[in-house]
Amino acid sequence: MSLERKMLRMRAQLLKHAKSLPQIPFDQVQKPGTVTHAIFAHDAACRAARTHRLTDCSCAADVSFHREPAE
């Protein structure tokens, strides 16, 4: 398996994990002592959807935040 394919597979697994966590409002994102994931949903025509670089974003991406459960 090529390195690029491994990276795509790992990225898909991480995204699936983050989406399975509870969604939180923006004002709770910087709560100390927690791990928060940001998920960006780009338009299909947005270059960032292909390059996976936020600096390439040319759309109004939907952003959701998800928090790891406290231990």
C-alpha positions as CSV (number, residue, x, y, z in Angstrom):
1,M,0.0,0.0,0.0
2,S,1.4,3.4,-1.0
3,L,2.1,6.1,1.6
4,E,-0.5,8.4,0.1
5,R,-3.1,5.7,0.4
6,K,-2.2,5.0,4.0
7,M,-2.5,8.7,4.8
8,L,-5.9,8.9,3.2
9,R,-7.0,5.8,5.1
10,M,-5.8,7.2,8.4
11,R,-7.4,10.6,7.7
12,A,-10.7,8.9,7.0
13,Q,-10.5,6.9,10.3
14,L,-9.7,10.1,12.3
15,L,-12.6,12.0,10.7
16,K,-15.0,9.1,11.5
17,H,-13.8,9.1,15.1
18,A,-14.1,12.9,15.5
19,K,-17.6,12.9,14.0
20,S,-18.7,10.2,16.5
21,L,-17.9,12.5,19.5
22,P,-20.5,14.9,21.0
23,Q,-20.8,18.2,19.2
24,I,-20.2,21.4,21.3
25,P,-20.9,25.1,20.7
26,F,-18.1,27.5,19.7
27,D,-18.0,29.2,23.1
28,Q,-16.9,25.9,24.8
29,V,-14.0,25.2,22.3
30,Q,-11.2,26.5,24.5
31,K,-12.3,24.9,27.7
32,P,-9.0,24.1,29.6
33,G,-8.1,20.4,30.0
34,T,-10.1,19.1,27.1
35,V,-9.3,17.8,23.5
36,T,-11.5,19.4,20.9
37,H,-11.7,18.4,17.2
38,A,-12.7,20.9,14.5
39,I,-14.3,19.4,11.4
40,F,-14.4,21.6,8.2
41,A,-17.0,20.7,5.5
42,H,-16.0,22.4,2.2
43,D,-18.1,22.9,-0.9
44,A,-17.3,20.3,-3.6
45,A,-15.7,23.0,-5.9
46,C,-13.5,24.3,-3.1
47,R,-9.8,23.6,-3.7
48,A,-9.2,22.8,0.0
49,A,-11.5,19.7,-0.4
50,R,-8.9,18.3,-2.8
51,T,-5.6,19.6,-1.2
52,H,-6.6,19.3,2.5
53,R,-5.0,22.6,3.2
54,L,-7.1,25.3,4.9
55,T,-5.1,28.0,3.2
56,D,-6.6,26.8,-0.1
57,C,-10.2,27.3,1.1
58,S,-12.2,29.6,-1.2
59,C,-15.7,28.7,0.2
60,A,-17.6,29.4,3.3
61,A,-16.9,26.1,5.0
62,D,-19.2,24.7,7.6
63,V,-17.2,24.1,10.8
64,S,-18.3,21.9,13.7
65,F,-16.5,21.2,17.0
66,H,-16.5,17.9,18.8
67,R,-15.1,17.1,22.2
68,E,-13.3,14.0,23.6
69,P,-15.1,12.7,26.7
70,A,-13.6,13.7,30.0
71,E,-11.8,10.9,31.8
